[in-house]
Amino acid sequence: MGDSTGSMLYMFGAIILLYIVGVGIYQLVLWMKKKWKDRER
């Protein structure tokens, strides 16, 4: 039982980490697009 709860916790942590990384990359892409638009003007 203890082993399964540990792996579940690992899975949960991995999902949270992936979510944070994904949101961070998305924000970075939006910011870069904004920068490029400003440069074109």
N, CA, C and O atoms as a Maestro MAE file, in Angstrom:
{
 s_m_m2io_version
 :::
 2.0.0
}

f_m_ct {
 s_m_title
 :::
 protein
 m_atom[164] {
  # First column is atom index #
  i_m_mmod_type
  r_m_x_coord
  r_m_y_coord
  r_m_z_coord
  i_m_residue_number
  s_m_chain_name
  s_m_pdb_residue_name
  s_m_pdb_atom_name
  i_m_atomic_number
  :::
  1 25 0.823 -1.203 0.000 1 A "MET " " N  " 7
  2 3 0.000 0.000 0.000 1 A "MET " " CA " 6
  3 2 0.868 1.268 0.000 1 A "MET " " C  " 6
  4 15 0.620 2.206 -0.759 1 A "MET " " O  " 8
  5 25 1.887 1.275 0.866 2 A "GLY " " N  " 7
  6 3 2.772 2.432 0.985 2 A "GLY " " CA " 6
  7 2 3.464 2.752 -0.333 2 A "GLY " " C  " 6
  8 15 3.682 3.918 -0.664 2 A "GLY " " O  " 8
  9 25 3.806 1.708 -1.081 3 A "ASP " " N  " 7
  10 3 4.490 1.893 -2.358 3 A "ASP " " CA " 6
  11 2 3.589 2.598 -3.376 3 A "ASP " " C  " 6
  12 15 4.038 3.482 -4.106 3 A "ASP " " O  " 8
  13 25 2.313 2.197 -3.415 4 A "SER " " N  " 7
  14 3 1.385 2.773 -4.390 4 A "SER " " CA " 6
  15 2 1.108 4.247 -4.073 4 A "SER " " C  " 6
  16 15 0.991 5.059 -4.990 4 A "SER " " O  " 8
  17 25 1.004 4.597 -2.806 5 A "THR " " N  " 7
  18 3 0.740 5.993 -2.449 5 A "THR " " CA " 6
  19 2 1.938 6.853 -2.835 5 A "THR " " C  " 6
  20 15 1.764 7.998 -3.253 5 A "THR " " O  " 8
  21 25 3.144 6.322 -2.701 6 A "GLY " " N  " 7
  22 3 4.357 7.054 -3.072 6 A "GLY " " CA " 6
  23 2 4.387 7.342 -4.555 6 A "GLY " " C  " 6
  24 15 4.728 8.451 -4.967 6 A "GLY " " O  " 8
  25 25 4.033 6.349 -5.366 7 A "SER " " N  " 7
  26 3 4.038 6.536 -6.815 7 A "SER " " CA " 6
  27 2 2.928 7.502 -7.235 7 A "SER " " C  " 6
  28 15 3.088 8.270 -8.184 7 A "SER " " O  " 8
  29 25 1.808 7.456 -6.520 8 A "MET " " N  " 7
  30 3 0.693 8.377 -6.802 8 A "MET " " CA " 6
  31 2 1.135 9.810 -6.550 8 A "MET " " C  " 6
  32 15 0.830 10.719 -7.322 8 A "MET " " O  " 8
  33 25 1.863 9.993 -5.448 9 A "LEU " " N  " 7
  34 3 2.366 11.319 -5.093 9 A "LEU " " CA " 6
  35 2 3.343 11.807 -6.156 9 A "LEU " " C  " 6
  36 15 3.334 12.976 -6.542 9 A "LEU " " O  " 8
  37 25 4.191 10.882 -6.623 10 A "TYR " " N  " 7
  38 3 5.155 11.198 -7.690 10 A "TYR " " CA " 6
  39 2 4.426 11.651 -8.951 10 A "TYR " " C  " 6
  40 15 4.799 12.640 -9.582 10 A "TYR " " O  " 8
  41 25 3.370 10.903 -9.306 11 A "MET " " N  " 7
  42 3 2.578 11.190 -10.499 11 A "MET " " CA " 6
  43 2 1.937 12.574 -10.373 11 A "MET " " C  " 6
  44 15 1.957 13.367 -11.315 11 A "MET " " O  " 8
  45 25 1.372 12.848 -9.204 12 A "PHE " " N  " 7
  46 3 0.719 14.127 -8.942 12 A "PHE " " CA " 6
  47 2 1.723 15.266 -9.073 12 A "PHE " " C  " 6
  48 15 1.429 16.290 -9.691 12 A "PHE " " O  " 8
  49 25 2.902 15.089 -8.496 13 A "GLY " " N  " 7
  50 3 3.961 16.102 -8.560 13 A "GLY " " CA " 6
  51 2 4.416 16.330 -9.989 13 A "GLY " " C  " 6
  52 15 4.648 17.467 -10.402 13 A "GLY " " O  " 8
  53 25 4.545 15.234 -10.751 14 A "ALA " " N  " 7
  54 3 4.978 15.332 -12.145 14 A "ALA " " CA " 6
  55 2 3.958 16.105 -12.979 14 A "ALA " " C  " 6
  56 15 4.328 16.912 -13.832 14 A "ALA " " O  " 8
  57 25 2.666 15.851 -12.725 15 A "ILE " " N  " 7
  58 3 1.599 16.539 -13.468 15 A "ILE " " CA " 6
  59 2 1.621 18.027 -13.155 15 A "ILE " " C  " 6
  60 15 1.501 18.855 -14.059 15 A "ILE " " O  " 8
  61 25 1.776 18.374 -11.868 16 A "ILE " " N  " 7
  62 3 1.840 19.781 -11.459 16 A "ILE " " CA " 6
  63 2 3.045 20.457 -12.113 16 A "ILE " " C  " 6
  64 15 2.944 21.576 -12.616 16 A "ILE " " O  " 8
  65 25 4.184 19.767 -12.099 17 A "LEU " " N  " 7
  66 3 5.414 20.312 -12.683 17 A "LEU " " CA " 6
  67 2 5.225 20.554 -14.183 17 A "LEU " " C  " 6
  68 15 5.597 21.607 -14.699 17 A "LEU " " O  " 8
  69 25 4.643 19.566 -14.878 18 A "LEU " " N  " 7
  70 3 4.397 19.697 -16.322 18 A "LEU " " CA " 6
  71 2 3.473 20.868 -16.598 18 A "LEU " " C  " 6
  72 15 3.681 21.620 -17.551 18 A "LEU " " O  " 8
  73 25 2.430 21.026 -15.749 19 A "TYR " " N  " 7
  74 3 1.479 22.127 -15.909 19 A "TYR " " CA " 6
  75 2 2.171 23.473 -15.760 19 A "TYR " " C  " 6
  76 15 1.964 24.375 -16.572 19 A "TYR " " O  " 8
  77 25 2.995 23.611 -14.718 20 A "ILE " " N  " 7
  78 3 3.721 24.863 -14.471 20 A "ILE " " CA " 6
  79 2 4.664 25.176 -15.633 20 A "ILE " " C  " 6
  80 15 4.728 26.314 -16.099 20 A "ILE " " O  " 8
  81 25 5.395 24.157 -16.098 21 A "VAL " " N  " 7
  82 3 6.331 24.347 -17.217 21 A "VAL " " CA " 6
  83 2 5.561 24.740 -18.480 21 A "VAL " " C  " 6
  84 15 5.979 25.636 -19.213 21 A "VAL " " O  " 8
  85 25 4.436 24.067 -18.732 22 A "GLY " " N  " 7
  86 3 3.625 24.363 -19.906 22 A "GLY " " CA " 6
  87 2 3.103 25.794 -19.901 22 A "GLY " " C  " 6
  88 15 3.170 26.495 -20.910 22 A "GLY " " O  " 8
  89 25 2.578 26.222 -18.744 23 A "VAL " " N  " 7
  90 3 2.059 27.590 -18.612 23 A "VAL " " CA " 6
  91 2 3.192 28.592 -18.793 23 A "VAL " " C  " 6
  92 15 3.011 29.626 -19.435 23 A "VAL " " O  " 8
  93 25 4.361 28.290 -18.232 24 A "GLY " " N  " 7
  94 3 5.515 29.177 -18.350 24 A "GLY " " CA " 6
  95 2 5.939 29.349 -19.801 24 A "GLY " " C  " 6
  96 15 6.211 30.466 -20.240 24 A "GLY " " O  " 8
  97 25 5.997 28.253 -20.545 25 A "ILE " " N  " 7
  98 3 6.369 28.307 -21.964 25 A "ILE " " CA " 6
  99 2 5.321 29.099 -22.746 25 A "ILE " " C  " 6
  100 15 5.662 29.903 -23.614 25 A "ILE " " O  " 8
  101 25 4.037 28.865 -22.432 26 A "TYR " " N  " 7
  102 3 2.946 29.572 -23.109 26 A "TYR " " CA " 6
  103 2 3.054 31.081 -22.885 26 A "TYR " " C  " 6
  104 15 2.909 31.865 -23.823 26 A "TYR " " O  " 8
  105 25 3.308 31.481 -21.638 27 A "GLN " " N  " 7
  106 3 3.464 32.896 -21.310 27 A "GLN " " CA " 6
  107 2 4.661 33.492 -22.055 27 A "GLN " " C  " 6
  108 15 4.592 34.612 -22.561 27 A "GLN " " O  " 8
  109 25 5.759 32.729 -22.116 28 A "LEU " " N  " 7
  110 3 6.969 33.179 -22.798 28 A "LEU " " CA " 6
  111 2 6.690 33.411 -24.286 28 A "LEU " " C  " 6
  112 15 7.128 34.410 -24.857 28 A "LEU " " O  " 8
  113 25 5.957 32.480 -24.910 29 A "VAL " " N  " 7
  114 3 5.618 32.599 -26.328 29 A "VAL " " CA " 6
  115 2 4.757 33.841 -26.567 29 A "VAL " " C  " 6
  116 15 4.992 34.589 -27.517 29 A "VAL " " O  " 8
  117 25 3.755 34.061 -25.699 30 A "LEU " " N  " 7
  118 3 2.895 35.239 -25.828 30 A "LEU " " CA " 6
  119 2 3.715 36.512 -25.703 30 A "LEU " " C  " 6
  120 15 3.530 37.458 -26.468 30 A "LEU " " O  " 8
  121 25 4.636 36.530 -24.719 31 A "TRP " " N  " 7
  122 3 5.485 37.702 -24.482 31 A "TRP " " CA " 6
  123 2 6.390 37.977 -25.674 31 A "TRP " " C  " 6
  124 15 6.582 39.129 -26.064 31 A "TRP " " O  " 8
  125 25 6.947 36.914 -26.253 32 A "MET " " N  " 7
  126 3 7.830 37.060 -27.411 32 A "MET " " CA " 6
  127 2 7.049 37.577 -28.619 32 A "MET " " C  " 6
  128 15 7.545 38.418 -29.370 32 A "MET " " O  " 8
  129 25 5.829 37.074 -28.804 33 A "LYS " " N  " 7
  130 3 4.988 37.538 -29.912 33 A "LYS " " CA " 6
  131 2 4.717 39.033 -29.764 33 A "LYS " " C  " 6
  132 15 4.752 39.782 -30.741 33 A "LYS " " O  " 8
  133 25 4.445 39.458 -28.526 34 A "LYS " " N  " 7
  134 3 4.186 40.867 -28.246 34 A "LYS " " CA " 6
  135 2 5.419 41.700 -28.574 34 A "LYS " " C  " 6
  136 15 5.310 42.774 -29.165 34 A "LYS " " O  " 8
  137 25 6.599 41.199 -28.186 35 A "LYS " " N  " 7
  138 3 7.861 41.900 -28.448 35 A "LYS " " CA " 6
  139 2 8.075 42.072 -29.950 35 A "LYS " " C  " 6
  140 15 8.449 43.147 -30.418 35 A "LYS " " O  " 8
  141 25 7.829 40.982 -30.702 36 A "TRP " " N  " 7
  142 3 8.024 41.023 -32.155 36 A "TRP " " CA " 6
  143 2 7.076 42.019 -32.808 36 A "TRP " " C  " 6
  144 15 7.456 42.729 -33.738 36 A "TRP " " O  " 8
  145 25 5.821 42.070 -32.310 37 A "LYS " " N  " 7
  146 3 4.839 43.007 -32.858 37 A "LYS " " CA " 6
  147 2 5.300 44.437 -32.611 37 A "LYS " " C  " 6
  148 15 5.175 45.294 -33.485 37 A "LYS " " O  " 8
  149 25 5.832 44.693 -31.420 38 A "ASP " " N  " 7
  150 3 6.314 46.038 -31.086 38 A "ASP " " CA " 6
  151 2 7.487 46.428 -31.981 38 A "ASP " " C  " 6
  152 15 7.618 47.586 -32.377 38 A "ASP " " O  " 8
  153 25 8.338 45.453 -32.294 39 A "ARG " " N  " 7
  154 3 9.519 45.712 -33.118 39 A "ARG " " CA " 6
  155 2 9.127 46.036 -34.566 39 A "ARG " " C  " 6
  156 15 9.779 46.850 -35.220 39 A "ARG " " O  " 8
  157 25 8.067 45.402 -35.061 40 A "GLU " " N  " 7
  158 3 7.616 45.618 -36.448 40 A "GLU " " CA " 6
  159 2 7.119 47.040 -36.659 40 A "GLU " " C  " 6
  160 15 7.251 47.584 -37.756 40 A "GLU " " O  " 8
  161 25 6.549 47.650 -35.627 41 A "ARG " " N  " 7
  162 3 5.987 48.997 -35.758 41 A "ARG " " CA " 6
  163 2 7.050 50.030 -36.021 41 A "ARG " " C  " 6
  164 15 6.741 51.213 -36.156 41 A "ARG " " O  " 8
  :::
 }
 m_bond[163] {
  # First column is bond index #
  i_m_from
  i_m_to
  i_m_order
  :::
  1 1 2 1
  2 2 3 1
  3 3 4 2
  4 3 5 1
  5 5 6 1
  6 6 7 1
  7 7 8 2
  8 7 9 1
  9 9 10 1
  10 10 11 1
  11 11 12 2
  12 11 13 1
  13 13 14 1
  14 14 15 1
  15 15 16 2
  16 15 17 1
  17 17 18 1
  18 18 19 1
  19 19 20 2
  20 19 21 1
  21 21 22 1
  22 22 23 1
  23 23 24 2
  24 23 25 1
  25 25 26 1
  26 26 27 1
  27 27 28 2
  28 27 29 1
  29 29 30 1
  30 30 31 1
  31 31 32 2
  32 31 33 1
  33 33 34 1
  34 34 35 1
  35 35 36 2
  36 35 37 1
  37 37 38 1
  38 38 39 1
  39 39 40 2
  40 39 41 1
  41 41 42 1
  42 42 43 1
  43 43 44 2
  44 43 45 1
  45 45 46 1
  46 46 47 1
  47 47 48 2
  48 47 49 1
  49 49 50 1
  50 50 51 1
  51 51 52 2
  52 51 53 1
  53 53 54 1
  54 54 55 1
  55 55 56 2
  56 55 57 1
  57 57 58 1
  58 58 59 1
  59 59 60 2
  60 59 61 1
  61 61 62 1
  62 62 63 1
  63 63 64 2
  64 63 65 1
  65 65 66 1
  66 66 67 1
  67 67 68 2
  68 67 69 1
  69 69 70 1
  70 70 71 1
  71 71 72 2
  72 71 73 1
  73 73 74 1
  74 74 75 1
  75 75 76 2
  76 75 77 1
  77 77 78 1
  78 78 79 1
  79 79 80 2
  80 79 81 1
  81 81 82 1
  82 82 83 1
  83 83 84 2
  84 83 85 1
  85 85 86 1
  86 86 87 1
  87 87 88 2
  88 87 89 1
  89 89 90 1
  90 90 91 1
  91 91 92 2
  92 91 93 1
  93 93 94 1
  94 94 95 1
  95 95 96 2
  96 95 97 1
  97 97 98 1
  98 98 99 1
  99 99 100 2
  100 99 101 1
  101 101 102 1
  102 102 103 1
  103 103 104 2
  104 103 105 1
  105 105 106 1
  106 106 107 1
  107 107 108 2
  108 107 109 1
  109 109 110 1
  110 110 111 1
  111 111 112 2
  112 111 113 1
  113 113 114 1
  114 114 115 1
  115 115 116 2
  116 115 117 1
  117 117 118 1
  118 118 119 1
  119 119 120 2
  120 119 121 1
  121 121 122 1
  122 122 123 1
  123 123 124 2
  124 123 125 1
  125 125 126 1
  126 126 127 1
  127 127 128 2
  128 127 129 1
  129 129 130 1
  130 130 131 1
  131 131 132 2
  132 131 133 1
  133 133 134 1
  134 134 135 1
  135 135 136 2
  136 135 137 1
  137 137 138 1
  138 138 139 1
  139 139 140 2
  140 139 141 1
  141 141 142 1
  142 142 143 1
  143 143 144 2
  144 143 145 1
  145 145 146 1
  146 146 147 1
  147 147 148 2
  148 147 149 1
  149 149 150 1
  150 150 151 1
  151 151 152 2
  152 151 153 1
  153 153 154 1
  154 154 155 1
  155 155 156 2
  156 155 157 1
  157 157 158 1
  158 158 159 1
  159 159 160 2
  160 159 161 1
  161 161 162 1
  162 162 163 1
  163 163 164 2
  :::
 }
}
